[in-house]
């Protein structure tokens, strides 16, 4: 048994009927015609053999009586692979759009908390002898870095513990849960001086710094109302696209910016076009960009990140000026974020009361209005640098997307995989008519940036990836 951290618990408490807090991880797998058939039963066998290395898949949520403390993970529970790993059949022609539509359906229902908080869908019917595995994992279980490490273990790219077969542990008693909660509360009380010291040090750095926090972080800031900010529907829609990582690197190098800057700049250009289309105007937006503070390859569970607020210059018409403004805003946001301390919110989250926090999130998710903190979430996570295999079959593509947050109907998540930069977009049922509008706008803006920079507009075809939708 182990306690959820305060930050893990907050990600659990923030889930409501219309705000689902699972993340999605998608692996496209190319089957070898010379090998034995690989179906859902064979995939269950592969996961079953690796459960000892994929420990979080055996974590079951255990609530504390009377919500006396944050819940706990029962670390080695029984895992019913027939329940957790499910078949899915795509309709013809089995391309990117059909897969994206299926993933939207899969994302539209929350995970059942009576079971370990994950599901996998073995999707057959993809063209070119391919299948897909769609993993739905609760954010309380793992952040982007931990999920990437977990997937790398599943594909045999990272080592895991070797030893005895997977054996489930007995469930805890009510008395054990209460006594453990009391001990942990005492520990948390003992940590308050260190947490206050950490907070005071951050505030002192802010006072001493010649570069003060950006205006968006030093005064109450209400992001502008937009087409993406509204009461969420429970429905989810999903879209993907693939760029050659080399194309993005070359463009970023020419302009003197990072890959992360390029992702934010492409998102800004795409959102500018969508804002003009849906709202008739484009005002600067505020994006929350997750920043991890634990990149350990051994970490396969838990959340060790905080949200960095970055202003997106969607009001800027010139693509090169927009890239430069995005870069400057990202640098300023990062410096401001580091001044306060990246662990500030997560440390204080340990003291948020379960019942009160759940009630606050229920209230926020039911309001018919915009998110008062941000317009959308944008993530960029470095994925595996080598090709993985599942059951001997080659993994050709990886995609990932985080959840939508209350009042914010759009999430853009980018994962790199070997030579690919894979874009994933998640919306609810009311934000856009088709989420591929977002991916198409990002690709179009990337081409516009390259044109303005004097780079060839012709993009490298990623042979291993599915054809664009």
C-alpha positions in Angstrom: 0.0 0.0 0.0 1.1 3.5 -0.6 -0.5 6.9 -0.3 -1.4 9.0 -3.4 0.6 12.2 -3.3 -1.4 15.4 -2.9 -0.9 16.2 -6.6 -2.0 12.7 -7.6 -5.1 13.0 -5.4 -6.0 16.4 -6.9 -6.0 14.9 -10.4 -8.4 12.3 -9.0 -10.6 14.8 -7.2 -10.9 17.0 -10.4 -12.7 14.2 -12.3 -16.5 14.8 -12.8 -19.1 13.4 -15.2 -18.1 15.8 -18.0 -14.4 16.2 -17.1 -12.6 12.8 -17.5 -9.1 12.7 -16.1 -7.7 9.8 -18.1 -4.8 10.2 -20.6 -4.6 8.3 -23.9 -1.5 6.5 -25.2 -1.7 5.0 -28.7 0.7 2.6 -30.3 0.4 1.6 -33.9 1.9 -1.9 -34.6 3.0 -3.4 -37.9 2.4 -7.2 -38.0 4.9 -9.4 -39.6 3.2 -11.8 -42.1 6.0 -14.4 -41.5 5.1 -14.7 -37.8 2.2 -16.3 -36.1 -1.1 -14.3 -36.0 -1.1 -11.7 -33.3 -4.6 -11.0 -31.9 -6.2 -9.8 -28.6 -5.5 -13.1 -26.8 -1.8 -13.0 -27.8 -1.6 -9.4 -26.6 -3.2 -10.3 -23.3 -0.5 -13.0 -22.9 2.2 -10.4 -23.6 0.9 -8.0 -21.0 0.3 -10.9 -18.5 3.9 -11.9 -18.8 5.1 -8.3 -18.2 2.8 -7.4 -15.3 5.8 -7.7 -12.9 7.6 -5.0 -14.9 4.4 -2.8 -15.3 3.6 -2.4 -11.6 1.2 0.5 -11.9 -1.2 -1.7 -13.9 -1.7 -3.6 -10.7 -2.6 -0.5 -8.6 -6.1 -0.4 -7.3 -7.6 2.7 -5.7 -8.6 2.4 -2.1 -10.7 5.2 -0.5 -10.1 6.1 3.1 -13.3 5.9 5.3 -15.0 9.3 5.7 -12.4 10.8 3.3 -10.1 11.2 6.3 -7.1 11.4 4.0 -6.1 11.0 0.4 -6.8 7.6 -1.0 -4.1 4.8 -1.3 -2.9 2.5 -4.0 -3.2 -1.2 -3.2 -0.1 -2.1 -5.2 -0.5 -5.7 -6.1 -4.2 -6.4 -6.7 -5.7 -9.1 -8.9 -5.8 -8.0 -12.6 -8.5 -9.4 -14.9 -6.9 -9.0 -18.3 -10.2 -10.0 -20.0 -11.8 -6.9 -18.5 -8.9 -4.5 -18.9 -7.8 -5.5 -22.5 -10.7 -5.3 -24.9 -11.1 -5.9 -28.7 -12.2 -3.2 -31.1 -12.9 -3.5 -34.8 -12.5 -0.6 -37.2 -14.7 0.0 -40.2 -13.2 0.3 -43.7 -11.0 1.6 -45.0 -9.1 1.5 -41.7 -7.1 4.6 -42.0 -6.0 7.4 -39.7 -9.5 9.0 -39.6 -11.2 5.8 -38.7 -8.7 5.1 -35.9 -9.0 8.7 -34.6 -12.8 8.4 -34.5 -12.6 5.1 -32.5 -10.2 6.7 -30.0 -12.7 9.5 -29.5 -15.4 7.0 -28.6 -13.0 5.2 -26.3 -12.1 8.5 -24.6 -15.7 9.5 -24.0 -16.3 7.3 -20.9 -14.6 7.5 -17.6 -12.6 4.7 -16.0 -14.4 2.5 -13.4 -12.8 3.1 -10.0 -13.7 -0.4 -8.8 -10.8 -1.7 -10.9 -7.2 -0.6 -11.5 -7.5 2.7 -13.4 -6.6 1.6 -16.9 -8.0 -0.1 -20.0 -6.4 -1.1 -23.2 -8.2 -1.6 -26.6 -6.7 -3.9 -29.2 -7.9 -2.3 -32.4 -8.0 -4.4 -35.5 -9.0 -3.5 -39.1 -6.2 -0.9 -39.7 -4.9 -0.9 -43.3 -1.5 -2.3 -44.2 -1.5 -5.2 -41.8 -1.4 -3.0 -38.7 -3.2 -3.0 -35.4 -3.3 -0.3 -32.7 -3.3 -0.5 -28.9 -5.1 2.3 -27.2 -4.3 2.7 -23.5 -6.6 4.7 -21.3 -4.7 5.5 -18.1 -5.9 7.7 -15.3 -3.8 10.8 -14.8 -3.6 10.2 -11.1 -1.6 7.1 -11.9 1.1 8.6 -14.1 2.1 11.9 -15.8 3.6 12.2 -19.3 7.2 11.2 -18.3 6.1 8.3 -16.2 3.7 7.1 -19.0 6.5 7.3 -21.5 8.8 5.2 -19.3 5.9 2.7 -18.7 5.4 2.4 -22.4 9.1 1.9 -23.0 9.1 -0.9 -20.5 6.1 -2.5 -22.2 7.9 -2.3 -25.6 11.1 -3.8 -24.1 13.1 -0.5 -24.4 13.7 -0.1 -20.7 14.6 -2.8 -18.2 12.3 -3.7 -15.3 12.5 -5.9 -12.2 13.1 -9.5 -12.8 11.9 -12.2 -10.3 8.8 -14.0 -9.1 5.5 -14.3 -11.0 2.9 -11.6 -10.3 1.0 -12.4 -7.1 -1.8 -10.2 -5.7 -1.8 -8.9 -2.1 -4.7 -9.0 0.3 -7.0 -6.0 0.6 -6.4 -3.7 3.7 -8.8 -3.6 6.6 -10.7 -0.5 7.6 -8.6 -0.3 10.8 -5.3 -0.4 8.8 -6.5 2.4 6.5 -7.5 4.7 9.4 -4.3 4.1 11.4 -2.2 4.6 8.3 -4.0 7.9 7.6 -3.4 9.2 11.1 0.4 8.4 10.8 0.6 10.1 7.4 -1.3 13.2 8.8 1.4 13.5 11.5 4.1 13.2 8.8 2.4 15.9 6.7 2.2 18.2 9.8 6.0 17.6 10.2 6.6 18.7 6.6 4.8 22.1 7.0 7.9 24.0 8.1 9.9 22.8 5.1 7.0 23.6 2.7 6.7 27.1 4.2 10.4 27.5 3.9 10.3 26.4 0.2 7.5 29.0 -0.4 9.4 31.8 1.4 12.5 31.1 -0.7 10.5 31.3 -3.9 8.9 34.6 -2.9 12.4 35.9 -1.9 13.8 35.0 -5.3 10.9 36.9 -6.9 11.7 40.0 -4.8 15.4 39.8 -5.7 15.0 39.1 -9.4 15.6 41.8 -11.9 13.2 40.0 -14.2 9.9 40.1 -12.4 7.0 37.7 -13.0 5.1 38.3 -16.2 1.9 40.4 -15.8 -0.2 37.3 -16.4 1.1 35.8 -13.1 1.3 38.9 -10.9 -2.3 40.1 -11.1 -5.7 38.4 -11.5 -5.8 37.4 -15.1 -8.9 36.3 -17.0 -8.1 34.6 -20.3 -10.2 36.0 -23.2 -13.5 34.1 -23.8 -13.1 31.9 -26.9 -14.9 29.2 -28.8 -13.0 26.6 -26.9 -13.9 27.8 -23.4 -17.3 26.7 -22.3 -19.2 24.1 -20.2 -17.7 20.7 -21.4 -19.8 17.9 -22.8 -19.0 14.3 -21.9 -18.2 13.4 -25.5 -14.6 13.4 -26.7 -13.3 13.7 -30.2 -9.7 12.9 -31.2 -7.4 13.7 -34.1 -3.7 13.0 -35.0 -1.1 14.1 -37.5 2.6 13.3 -38.1 5.5 15.5 -39.0 9.1 14.4 -39.6 11.1 15.4 -36.5 14.0 16.4 -38.7 11.9 19.0 -40.5 10.9 20.6 -37.2 14.6 20.5 -36.0 15.9 22.1 -39.1 13.2 24.8 -39.0 13.8 25.5 -35.3 17.6 25.7 -35.8 17.2 28.1 -38.7 15.1 30.4 -36.5 17.1 29.9 -33.3 14.4 28.3 -31.2 13.7 24.9 -29.6 11.4 22.1 -30.6 9.1 23.1 -27.7 9.0 26.7 -29.1 8.1 25.3 -32.5 5.3 23.3 -31.0 3.9 26.4 -29.2 4.4 28.5 -32.3 2.5 26.0 -34.6 -0.2 25.8 -32.0 -0.4 29.6 -31.9 -0.7 29.9 -35.7 -3.3 27.2 -35.8 -5.3 28.8 -33.0 -5.1 32.2 -34.7 -6.8 30.8 -37.8 -9.4 28.9 -35.8 -10.2 32.0 -33.6 -10.7 34.1 -36.7 -13.0 31.4 -38.2 -15.1 30.7 -35.1 -14.9 34.0 -33.1 -14.0 36.6 -35.8 -11.1 37.9 -33.7 -7.8 36.7 -32.3 -6.7 37.9 -28.8 -3.6 36.6 -27.0 -4.4 33.3 -25.2 -3.0 31.7 -22.1 -1.8 28.1 -22.3 -0.8 25.8 -19.5 2.3 23.9 -20.4 3.3 21.0 -18.1 6.9 21.1 -16.9 8.3 17.9 -15.3 10.8 18.1 -12.4 11.6 14.4 -12.4 12.9 12.8 -15.6 14.2 9.6 -14.0 13.9 6.7 -16.4 13.0 4.4 -13.5 9.9 6.4 -12.6 6.8 4.7 -14.1 4.0 6.2 -11.8 3.1 9.3 -10.0 2.9 13.0 -11.1 6.0 15.2 -10.8 5.1 18.2 -12.9 3.6 21.6 -12.6 1.8 23.9 -15.1 3.7 26.8 -16.6 1.5 29.5 -18.0 2.6 30.8 -21.4 1.0 33.6 -23.3 0.4 32.6 -27.0 0.7 35.6 -29.4 -2.2 34.6 -31.6 -2.8 38.2 -32.4 0.4 38.4 -34.4 -0.1 38.0 -38.1 3.5 37.6 -39.3 4.6 33.9 -38.8 8.3 34.7 -38.0 7.3 37.4 -35.6 4.9 35.0 -34.0 7.7 32.3 -33.6 10.0 34.9 -32.0 7.3 36.2 -29.7 6.4 32.6 -28.7 10.0 31.9 -27.9 10.3 35.1 -25.7 7.1 34.3 -23.9 8.2 30.8 -23.2 11.6 31.9 -21.8 9.9 34.5 -19.7 7.3 32.0 -18.4 10.0 29.4 -17.6 12.1 32.0 -15.7 9.0 33.1 -13.7 8.1 29.5 -13.0 11.6 28.7 -11.7 11.6 31.8 -9.5 8.5 30.6 -7.5 9.7 27.0 -7.5 8.4 24.2 -9.7 7.1 22.1 -6.8 5.2 24.9 -5.1 1.6 23.9 -6.0 2.3 20.1 -5.7 3.7 20.5 -2.2 0.7 22.5 -0.9 -1.7 20.1 -2.7 -0.9 17.5 0.0 -2.9 19.7 2.4 -6.0 20.1 0.3 -9.0 18.4 2.0 -10.5 15.6 -0.1 -14.2 16.4 0.3 -13.8 20.1 -0.1 -11.5 19.8 -3.1 -13.9 17.4 -4.8 -16.8 19.7 -4.2 -14.9 22.7 -5.6 -14.1 20.8 -8.8 -17.7 19.7 -9.2 -18.8 23.3 -9.0 -16.2 24.5 -11.5 -17.1 21.7 -14.0 -20.8 22.5 -13.9 -20.5 26.2 -14.6 -21.4 27.4 -18.0 -18.4 29.7 -18.5 -14.8 29.9 -19.4 -11.8 28.6 -17.4 -10.6 31.5 -15.3 -7.0 30.4 -15.3 -6.2 29.2 -18.9 -7.6 28.8 -22.4 -6.1 25.4 -23.1 -3.4 22.8 -22.3 -0.4 22.2 -24.6 2.1 19.5 -23.9 5.4 18.4 -25.6 6.8 15.1 -24.3 10.0 13.4 -25.6 9.1 9.8 -26.3 11.4 6.8 -27.0 14.3 7.3 -29.3 14.4 3.7 -30.5 11.7 1.6 -32.1 9.9 -0.7 -29.7 8.3 -4.1 -30.2 5.2 -5.7 -28.7 5.0 -9.5 -29.0 7.7 -9.3 -31.6 5.8 -6.9 -33.8 7.2 -3.4 -34.6 5.7 -0.3 -33.1 5.6 2.2 -36.0 3.9 5.2 -34.3 3.2 6.5 -30.8 0.6 9.2 -29.9 -0.5 10.6 -26.5 -2.9 13.2 -25.2 -3.8 14.5 -21.8 -7.3 15.3 -20.5 -9.5 18.3 -20.9 -9.9 20.6 -17.9 -13.0 22.4 -16.7 -14.1 25.2 -19.1 -11.3 24.3 -21.6 -12.4 22.2 -24.5 -9.1 21.7 -26.3 -5.9 19.8 -25.5 -2.9 19.6 -27.8 -0.2 17.0 -26.9 2.9 16.3 -29.0 5.1 13.2 -28.5 8.3 12.5 -30.4 9.0 8.9 -31.4 12.3 8.1 -33.2 12.1 10.2 -36.3 8.5 11.4 -35.9 6.8 14.4 -34.2 3.3 13.1 -33.5 0.5 15.6 -32.8 -2.6 14.6 -30.9 -5.7 16.8 -30.3 -8.5 16.1 -27.9 -11.8 18.2 -27.9 -15.2 17.8 -26.4 -18.3 17.5 -28.6 -19.0 21.2 -28.8 -15.6 22.9 -29.4 -15.0 22.3 -33.1 -17.0 20.6 -35.9 -14.0 18.2 -36.5 -10.8 18.0 -34.4 -8.8 17.5 -37.6 -9.4 21.2 -38.2 -6.8 21.7 -35.4 -4.2 19.3 -36.8 -4.6 20.5 -40.4 -4.2 24.1 -39.1 -1.0 23.2 -37.3 0.5 21.5 -40.4 -0.5 24.5 -42.5 1.1 26.9 -40.1 4.3 24.9 -40.0 4.4 25.1 -43.8 3.8 28.9 -43.6 6.7 29.3 -41.0 9.0 27.4 -43.3 8.0 29.5 -46.3 8.6 32.7 -44.4 12.0 31.4 -43.2 13.1 30.5 -46.8 12.9 26.8 -46.2 11.3 24.4 -48.7 7.6 24.1 -48.2 7.7 20.4 -49.2 7.5 18.3 -46.0 9.4 15.0 -45.6 7.0 12.0 -46.0 7.2 9.8 -42.9 7.1 6.4 -44.5 6.2 4.4 -41.3 3.3 6.6 -40.4 -0.3 6.4 -41.5 -1.4 8.7 -44.3 -2.7 12.0 -43.1 -6.4 12.2 -42.5 
